[in-house]
């Protein structure tokens, strides 16, 4: 009988791809199910052969320990983010200015007219 090896909910796409590659590399008989359109199912990777469950579980646990111990990249400051991607930053700033001007303009025109 098939058993769940790895729940897909909450896992990053990179982690899911790594798990798939790991299981494929060790030729473990697995299949995947999705949660479905209405999220009523179980999105998971299942192992078909119960006798290999412990082997697969040990591989996944080792992978997850390595992943936890890997150095995490420092989050970028706003200034660093702006330097790396100036166009989205400038467009967002211009959008904020346009919204502010459009919001305040009726009050300014009413005050000037009388």
LOPA-300931 format. One record per residue (C-alpha): x, y, z. Coordinates in Angstrom, 1 decimal, always signed. Example, Ala and Ser with C-alpha at 12.3 -4.5 7.8 and 13.67 -1.06 7.14 Angstrom:
R:+12.3:-4.5:+7.8 $
R:+13.7:-1.1:+7.1 $
END
This chain:
R:+0.0:+0.0:+0.0 $
R:+1.3:+3.5:-0.9 $
R:+2.4:+5.8:+1.9 $
R:+2.9:+9.6:+1.9 $
R:+6.6:+10.6:+1.8 $
R:+6.4:+14.3:+1.4 $
R:+3.6:+16.8:+1.7 $
R:+3.8:+19.5:-1.1 $
R:+1.8:+22.1:+0.8 $
R:+4.1:+24.8:+2.2 $
R:+7.2:+23.5:+0.4 $
R:+9.0:+25.8:-2.0 $
R:+9.2:+24.8:-5.7 $
R:+12.9:+24.4:-5.3 $
R:+12.6:+22.0:-2.4 $
R:+9.9:+20.0:-4.3 $
R:+12.2:+19.8:-7.4 $
R:+15.1:+18.7:-5.2 $
R:+13.1:+16.0:-3.5 $
R:+11.8:+14.7:-6.9 $
R:+15.4:+14.6:-8.2 $
R:+16.6:+12.8:-5.1 $
R:+14.0:+10.1:-5.3 $
R:+14.5:+9.7:-9.0 $
R:+18.3:+9.4:-8.5 $
R:+17.8:+6.6:-6.0 $
R:+15.2:+4.9:-8.3 $
R:+12.5:+4.9:-5.7 $
R:+9.0:+4.1:-7.1 $
R:+6.9:+7.2:-6.3 $
R:+4.0:+9.1:-7.7 $
R:+2.5:+12.5:-7.0 $
R:-1.0:+13.7:-6.2 $
R:-2.2:+17.3:-6.3 $
R:-4.5:+19.0:-3.9 $
R:-6.8:+19.8:-6.8 $
R:-8.5:+22.9:-8.0 $
R:-10.6:+23.3:-4.8 $
R:-7.7:+22.1:-2.5 $
R:-9.7:+19.2:-1.2 $
R:-7.2:+16.5:-2.1 $
R:-3.7:+15.8:-0.7 $
R:-0.8:+17.3:-2.6 $
R:+2.0:+14.8:-1.8 $
R:+4.7:+12.5:-3.1 $
R:+3.8:+8.9:-2.3 $
R:+6.0:+5.8:-2.3 $
R:+4.5:+2.8:-4.0 $
R:+6.7:+0.1:-2.4 $
R:+6.3:+0.0:+1.4 $
R:+9.5:-1.9:+1.9 $
R:+11.5:+1.1:+0.6 $
R:+9.6:+3.7:+2.8 $
R:+12.4:+3.9:+5.4 $
R:+15.1:+4.3:+2.8 $
R:+13.2:+7.1:+1.1 $
R:+12.3:+8.8:+4.4 $
R:+16.0:+8.7:+5.5 $
R:+17.0:+10.4:+2.2 $
R:+14.4:+13.1:+2.6 $
R:+15.4:+13.7:+6.2 $
R:+19.1:+14.0:+5.3 $
R:+18.2:+16.4:+2.5 $
R:+16.1:+18.6:+4.9 $
R:+18.9:+18.7:+7.5 $
R:+21.3:+19.8:+4.9 $
R:+18.9:+22.5:+3.7 $
R:+18.3:+23.8:+7.2 $
R:+22.1:+24.1:+7.8 $
R:+22.8:+25.8:+4.5 $
R:+23.6:+29.5:+5.0 $
R:+20.6:+31.7:+4.3 $
R:+21.0:+34.7:+2.0 $
R:+20.7:+38.1:+3.7 $
R:+17.6:+40.0:+2.8 $
R:+18.2:+43.0:+0.7 $
R:+17.7:+46.5:+2.1 $
R:+15.4:+48.8:+0.2 $
R:+18.4:+50.7:-1.2 $
R:+20.1:+47.5:-2.4 $
R:+16.8:+46.4:-4.0 $
R:+16.4:+49.7:-5.7 $
R:+20.0:+49.6:-7.1 $
R:+19.4:+46.1:-8.5 $
R:+16.0:+46.9:-10.0 $
R:+15.7:+50.6:-10.5 $
R:+12.9:+50.6:-13.1 $
R:+10.2:+48.9:-10.9 $
R:+11.2:+51.2:-8.0 $
R:+10.9:+54.4:-10.2 $
R:+7.6:+53.2:-11.7 $
R:+6.1:+52.5:-8.2 $
R:+7.2:+55.9:-7.0 $
R:+5.7:+57.6:-10.0 $
R:+2.5:+55.6:-9.4 $
R:+2.3:+56.8:-5.8 $
R:+2.9:+60.4:-6.9 $
R:+0.1:+60.2:-9.5 $
R:-2.4:+58.7:-7.0 $
R:-1.5:+61.4:-4.4 $
R:-1.9:+64.2:-6.9 $
R:-5.2:+62.9:-8.2 $
R:-6.5:+62.5:-4.7 $
R:-5.6:+66.0:-3.6 $
R:-6.3:+67.9:-6.8 $
R:-10.1:+68.2:-6.3 $
R:-9.5:+69.9:-2.9 $
R:-6.9:+72.2:-4.3 $
R:-9.2:+73.3:-7.3 $
R:-12.2:+73.8:-5.0 $
R:-10.1:+76.1:-2.7 $
R:-8.7:+78.1:-5.7 $
R:-12.2:+78.6:-7.2 $
R:-13.8:+80.2:-4.3 $
END
